Amino acid sequence: MASEAEDSEKPTEPHKRRERYRGTHPRKFSQKYKELNPERYAADIEKVLSRGDTPAGGHRSICIREVLQALAPQPGDTAVDATLGHGGHASEILKAILPGGRLYGLDRDPLEIVKTEKRLRAKGFSETAFTVRHMNFADIGRLPALEGRAGFDMILADLGVSSMQIDNPERGFTFKRDGPLDMRMNPSAGLSAAEYLKTLTESALKDILVDYADESEASAIAKVLTQRRGSLITTKALAKAVRDAIQNSDSSEDSKKKSVRRTFQAIRIAVNGEFTALDRLLASLPDCLNPGGRAVILCFHSGEEKRVEHAFRESLAGGRYSSISDTGTKASAAERHQNPRSTSARLWWAIKSRF
């Protein structure tokens, strides 16, 4: 056992003062120390939520009531949250399947999955009830064998980008704050958006803007982005390049903002191979479900919805599903008012045949 003298000689971590800011309210993401520490500042977090905003570093899970209705979890069920994110859906599913149930949480983001596991463990969900896998849901077809199961009773995939990723300028997903042009769900794999743009021809970039975001100004935007290849290393630089490309158009200011937003969306989808991953998930879903098992997909734009609807209808016609949703379910009016980020959400469900 170490002596008191030896203990006193151990180096202690120096106290680090929080970042100071001008004015009465913090503006930068890193300065919002209360929002980034919800356990210590619960009352302040409630004020942010009451305004219909999402706390910095947090996330408000969408359509929780509708998801639970569609999945119909029961004690003892096995479940997969293929997009663990902040853990909001996972937490509610776990409450419903315990005792005796088990949830497998997947996420490709190595930074957020560690925080979420810690958050859910603190709520009392042990390793016997909750298993975490750093995995792209494109590989979900490997999960039954990996976990020694024939299949699962329910699978959820929330295709939206988490607020923790969007709001952090260091991740490079948003044009609202300047940061490195990254956009990778897994920052340790693949090319960043800045690097990816260097590899594209003008024609290829135009196709991405049209196919992934239905951008009407795709030609003009692709031309300018290609001309500025190599200099687009920050989110601010990309947003300015898009605006410069369409500055002489007859579009309204609101339309120009939408063009910037759609450009960011299209590049993000391409950088992360989102549509390819979704297609692989949809192809594997029926084989990963137990007979009578349920799948729920939350979509956020037409490109996702078209793929989900087509795959569900094809599997219904082939007898792999016994029932599917006729159309996507919206978030309730109350939720859309309280959380504007839920406005574009559409929930689709499918039930696997029992025979």
Secondary structure per residue as TSV (DSSP state, phi and psi in degrees):
chain	resnum	aa	ss	phi	psi
A	1	M	-	360.0	135.4
A	2	A	-	-69.9	145.3
A	3	S	-	-78.6	165.6
A	4	E	H	-61.9	-34.4
A	5	A	H	-65.1	-42.7
A	6	E	H	-64.7	-41.0
A	7	D	H	-62.2	-36.3
A	8	S	H	-70.2	-19.8
A	9	E	H	-86.9	-10.6
A	10	K	S	-66.6	133.4
A	11	P	-	-65.6	140.5
A	12	T	-	-106.6	146.9
A	13	E	-	-71.3	126.5
A	14	P	-	-63.7	145.0
A	15	H	-	-65.9	133.6
A	16	K	-	-112.0	117.1
A	17	R	-	-71.4	144.6
A	18	R	-	-69.6	155.5
A	19	E	-	-65.4	131.1
A	20	R	-	-85.6	157.6
A	21	Y	-	-145.6	157.5
A	22	R	S	-80.7	151.5
A	23	G	S	80.6	-168.7
A	24	T	S	-94.3	-15.1
A	25	H	S	-131.6	138.5
A	26	P	-	-68.8	143.9
A	27	R	-	-109.1	-42.3
A	28	K	S	-74.3	150.3
A	29	F	G	-54.8	-46.7
A	30	S	G	-68.5	-18.7
A	31	Q	G	-86.6	-13.0
A	32	K	-	-81.8	66.7
A	33	Y	T	-64.6	-30.7
A	34	K	T	-70.6	-46.7
A	35	E	T	-65.7	-31.5
A	36	L	T	-80.7	-4.0
A	37	N	-	-131.4	67.3
A	38	P	T	-61.1	-28.4
A	39	E	T	-65.3	-31.3
A	40	R	T	-91.3	-23.9
A	41	Y	-	-127.0	54.5
A	42	A	H	-58.4	-41.4
A	43	A	H	-64.5	-39.3
A	44	D	H	-68.4	-36.3
A	45	I	H	-63.7	-39.8
A	46	E	H	-62.1	-36.5
A	47	K	H	-64.8	-41.2
A	48	V	H	-63.1	-45.4
A	49	L	H	-64.5	-37.5
A	50	S	H	-66.5	-21.6
A	51	R	T	-82.9	-5.5
A	52	G	T	85.4	13.9
A	53	D	-	-100.1	163.6
A	54	T	-	-106.1	125.3
A	55	P	-	-58.4	143.4
A	56	A	T	-56.1	132.5
A	57	G	T	79.1	-0.9
A	58	G	-	-109.6	-174.4
A	59	H	-	-157.3	141.4
A	60	R	-	-110.2	108.2
A	61	S	-	-63.1	142.0
A	62	I	S	-103.2	143.5
A	63	C	-	55.9	40.4
A	64	I	H	-60.0	-45.5
A	65	R	H	-61.9	-44.5
A	66	E	H	-67.9	-37.1
A	67	V	H	-62.6	-45.8
A	68	L	H	-66.5	-36.2
A	69	Q	H	-64.0	-41.8
A	70	A	H	-73.1	-37.1
A	71	L	H	-80.7	-29.0
A	72	A	-	49.0	54.3
A	73	P	-	-66.4	144.1
A	74	Q	-	-132.3	154.8
A	75	P	T	-53.7	133.7
A	76	G	T	94.9	-9.4
A	77	D	-	-72.0	155.8
A	78	T	E	-105.6	136.6
A	79	A	E	-137.1	155.8
A	80	V	E	-128.7	124.1
A	81	D	E	-101.1	101.8
A	82	A	S	-75.7	-9.6
A	83	T	S	-136.1	75.8
A	84	L	-	-55.8	-43.7
A	85	G	T	55.8	-129.2
A	86	H	T	-82.8	-11.9
A	87	G	S	93.4	8.7
A	88	G	H	-64.1	-49.3
A	89	H	H	-65.5	-43.3
A	90	A	H	-58.4	-42.9
A	91	S	H	-60.0	-43.7
A	92	E	H	-70.8	-37.6
A	93	I	H	-64.7	-43.2
A	94	L	H	-59.8	-42.2
A	95	K	H	-59.8	-34.6
A	96	A	H	-80.9	-29.0
A	97	I	H	-96.3	-6.8
A	98	L	T	-92.0	145.6
A	99	P	T	-82.3	158.8
A	100	G	T	92.8	-15.8
A	101	G	-	-88.5	174.3
A	102	R	E	-148.6	136.7
A	103	L	E	-117.8	134.8
A	104	Y	E	-107.8	119.2
A	105	G	E	-104.9	121.0
A	106	L	E	-110.5	146.0
A	107	D	E	-162.3	142.4
A	108	R	S	-88.8	-9.5
A	109	D	-	-87.4	107.2
A	110	P	H	-70.9	-19.0
A	111	L	H	-80.3	-46.5
A	112	E	H	-80.5	-28.8
A	113	I	H	-64.9	-33.1
A	114	V	H	-66.7	-43.8
A	115	K	H	-65.3	-40.4
A	116	T	H	-69.4	-40.4
A	117	E	H	-60.5	-43.8
A	118	K	H	-60.8	-41.1
A	119	R	H	-63.1	-44.3
A	120	L	H	-75.8	-32.9
A	121	R	H	-63.2	-37.2
A	122	A	H	-64.8	-22.1
A	123	K	T	-84.1	-3.2
A	124	G	T	101.2	8.0
A	125	F	-	-85.9	108.8
A	126	S	-	-81.2	175.3
A	127	E	T	-68.3	-21.8
A	128	T	T	-75.0	-20.2
A	129	A	T	-105.5	-24.5
A	130	F	E	-139.5	118.5
A	131	T	E	-115.8	133.1
A	132	V	E	-106.2	134.2
A	133	R	E	-129.7	121.8
A	134	H	E	-76.8	96.2
A	135	M	-	-153.4	139.8
A	136	N	-	-75.2	133.2
A	137	F	G	-64.3	-10.5
A	138	A	G	-61.2	-25.2
A	139	D	G	-97.4	17.9
A	140	I	G	-62.1	-22.9
A	141	G	G	-60.7	-21.6
A	142	R	G	-85.2	-13.8
A	143	L	H	-66.3	-44.3
A	144	P	H	-55.6	-48.2
A	145	A	H	-65.7	-37.7
A	146	L	H	-62.2	-35.8
A	147	E	H	-100.0	3.0
A	148	G	T	69.0	37.8
A	149	R	-	-126.7	151.7
A	150	A	S	-72.5	-33.2
A	151	G	-	-179.1	-171.1
A	152	F	E	-127.4	156.6
A	153	D	E	-79.3	-22.8
A	154	M	E	-159.1	148.0
A	155	I	E	-137.2	130.8
A	156	L	E	-118.5	137.9
A	157	A	E	-135.4	115.2
A	158	D	E	-99.1	107.5
A	159	L	-	-80.8	-2.8
A	160	G	S	-72.5	149.5
A	161	V	-	-74.3	132.6
A	162	S	-	-69.3	148.3
A	163	S	H	-60.3	-31.7
A	164	M	H	-60.4	-34.6
A	165	Q	H	-79.3	-45.0
A	166	I	H	-62.7	-45.4
A	167	D	H	-77.1	-21.6
A	168	N	-	-84.0	110.0
A	169	P	G	-61.0	-22.7
A	170	E	G	-68.8	-17.9
A	171	R	G	-87.0	-17.7
A	172	G	-	73.5	27.6
A	173	F	-	-91.6	-19.9
A	174	T	-	-123.5	150.8
A	175	F	S	-93.3	-3.1
A	176	K	S	-72.6	-26.9
A	177	R	S	-133.6	143.4
A	178	D	-	-76.8	141.4
A	179	G	-	-170.2	175.7
A	180	P	B	-63.5	140.8
A	181	L	S	-81.4	85.8
A	182	D	-	-107.6	-73.4
A	183	M	-	74.1	3.9
A	184	R	-	-79.7	133.1
A	185	M	S	-65.2	-36.1
A	186	N	S	-115.9	99.1
A	187	P	T	-62.7	-12.3
A	188	S	T	-98.2	4.3
A	189	A	S	-132.1	142.4
A	190	G	S	74.7	-171.9
A	191	L	-	-92.2	142.0
A	192	S	-	-69.1	166.1
A	193	A	H	-60.4	-38.7
A	194	A	H	-61.4	-43.3
A	195	E	H	-71.4	-39.1
A	196	Y	H	-63.2	-41.6
A	197	L	H	-62.1	-28.1
A	198	K	H	-66.9	-22.7
A	199	T	T	-89.8	-10.9
A	200	L	-	-93.2	140.2
A	201	T	-	-79.6	164.9
A	202	E	H	-59.6	-40.8
A	203	S	H	-65.4	-42.8
A	204	A	H	-65.5	-39.7
A	205	L	H	-66.5	-40.1
A	206	K	H	-59.7	-43.8
A	207	D	H	-62.0	-39.4
A	208	I	H	-63.6	-43.8
A	209	L	H	-64.6	-35.8
A	210	V	H	-76.6	-50.0
A	211	D	H	-70.1	-34.9
A	212	Y	H	-100.2	-11.8
A	213	A	H	-144.7	1.5
A	214	D	-	52.5	41.0
A	215	E	-	-78.7	119.2
A	216	S	T	-71.8	-23.9
A	217	E	T	-99.7	26.6
A	218	A	H	-57.4	-41.8
A	219	S	H	-62.4	-49.0
A	220	A	H	-64.9	-41.2
A	221	I	H	-67.5	-45.2
A	222	A	H	-60.8	-37.7
A	223	K	H	-62.8	-48.4
A	224	V	H	-68.8	-42.0
A	225	L	H	-63.2	-36.5
A	226	T	H	-69.2	-39.8
A	227	Q	H	-63.2	-31.9
A	228	R	T	-97.8	15.6
A	229	R	T	-51.3	130.6
A	230	G	T	98.4	-25.7
A	231	S	T	-98.1	-7.7
A	232	L	-	-89.0	82.3
A	233	I	-	-115.6	-3.9
A	234	T	B	-129.8	160.1
A	235	T	H	-64.7	-35.3
A	236	K	H	-64.9	-40.1
A	237	A	H	-65.3	-39.7
A	238	L	H	-67.3	-44.7
A	239	A	H	-61.7	-41.3
A	240	K	H	-65.4	-39.9
A	241	A	H	-62.6	-39.9
A	242	V	H	-64.8	-45.2
A	243	R	H	-63.7	-40.5
A	244	D	H	-63.8	-34.7
A	245	A	H	-66.5	-31.0
A	246	I	T	-115.5	17.9
A	247	Q	T	-64.4	-28.9
A	248	N	T	-94.7	5.4
A	249	S	S	-77.4	166.1
A	250	D	S	-86.0	6.7
A	251	S	-	-66.2	149.4
A	252	S	-	-73.3	168.7
A	253	E	H	-61.6	-38.1
A	254	D	H	-64.0	-40.0
A	255	S	H	-65.9	-37.4
A	256	K	H	-66.1	-38.7
A	257	K	H	-62.2	-39.5
A	258	K	H	-66.3	-34.3
A	259	S	H	-65.1	-39.6
A	260	V	H	-63.1	-45.7
A	261	R	H	-62.6	-42.9
A	262	R	H	-67.2	-35.3
A	263	T	H	-64.3	-45.0
A	264	F	H	-61.0	-41.6
A	265	Q	H	-61.8	-47.3
A	266	A	H	-63.0	-43.0
A	267	I	H	-68.1	-39.3
A	268	R	H	-61.1	-44.4
A	269	I	H	-60.4	-43.2
A	270	A	H	-68.0	-45.2
A	271	V	H	-58.9	-39.7
A	272	N	H	-95.2	0.9
A	273	G	T	56.5	40.8
A	274	E	H	-64.9	-41.2
A	275	F	H	-70.6	-37.3
A	276	T	H	-63.5	-43.5
A	277	A	H	-63.4	-41.5
A	278	L	H	-64.0	-43.2
A	279	D	H	-59.7	-40.7
A	280	R	H	-68.0	-39.3
A	281	L	H	-60.2	-49.2
A	282	L	H	-63.4	-36.0
A	283	A	H	-68.5	-32.1
A	284	S	H	-88.2	-20.5
A	285	L	H	-51.1	-54.1
A	286	P	H	-56.4	-38.8
A	287	D	H	-72.3	-18.5
A	288	C	H	-91.5	-7.8
A	289	L	E	-99.0	143.9
A	290	N	E	-70.9	159.2
A	291	P	E	-53.5	128.8
A	292	G	E	82.0	-0.1
A	293	G	E	-67.5	157.8
A	294	R	E	-119.1	141.9
A	295	A	E	-121.8	139.4
A	296	V	E	-130.6	131.2
A	297	I	E	-123.1	127.4
A	298	L	E	-100.1	117.6
A	299	C	E	-105.5	159.4
A	300	F	-	-133.2	-1.2
A	301	H	S	-159.0	167.9
A	302	S	H	-61.6	-33.7
A	303	G	H	-61.3	-38.7
A	304	E	H	-71.5	-46.2
A	305	E	H	-59.6	-42.4
A	306	K	H	-60.1	-41.9
A	307	R	H	-67.7	-43.7
A	308	V	H	-64.7	-48.1
A	309	E	H	-60.9	-44.4
A	310	H	H	-62.6	-46.4
A	311	A	H	-64.8	-41.5
A	312	F	H	-64.9	-43.9
A	313	R	H	-67.5	-37.1
A	314	E	H	-65.2	-42.4
A	315	S	H	-71.9	-30.1
A	316	L	H	-65.8	-45.8
A	317	A	H	-64.1	-32.3
A	318	G	T	-85.6	1.6
A	319	G	T	82.6	5.0
A	320	R	S	-78.5	-33.0
A	321	Y	E	-108.7	144.9
A	322	S	E	-93.3	-22.3
A	323	S	E	-159.2	146.2
A	324	I	E	-140.5	164.0
A	325	S	-	-70.9	142.6
A	326	D	S	-73.3	-32.4
A	327	T	S	-153.4	169.2
A	328	G	-	-76.1	136.6
A	329	T	E	-89.5	130.7
A	330	K	E	-82.6	160.0
A	331	A	-	-65.1	153.4
A	332	S	-	-63.2	159.8
A	333	A	H	-59.4	-38.2
A	334	A	H	-65.2	-41.8
A	335	E	H	-68.2	-40.1
A	336	R	H	-62.8	-33.0
A	337	H	H	-72.6	-43.2
A	338	Q	H	-76.6	-30.4
A	339	N	-	-135.6	89.9
A	340	P	G	-55.3	-24.2
A	341	R	G	-69.2	-10.5
A	342	S	G	-87.6	-6.5
A	343	T	T	-57.6	-40.5
A	344	S	T	-89.2	-0.2
A	345	A	-	-70.6	141.0
A	346	R	E	-137.2	128.7
A	347	L	E	-101.1	129.2
A	348	W	E	-120.4	141.0
A	349	W	E	-133.5	158.4
A	350	A	E	-147.9	148.4
A	351	I	E	-120.0	128.9
A	352	K	E	-74.1	142.7
A	353	S	-	-62.2	150.7
A	354	R	-	-88.0	-9.4
A	355	F	-	-124.4	360.0
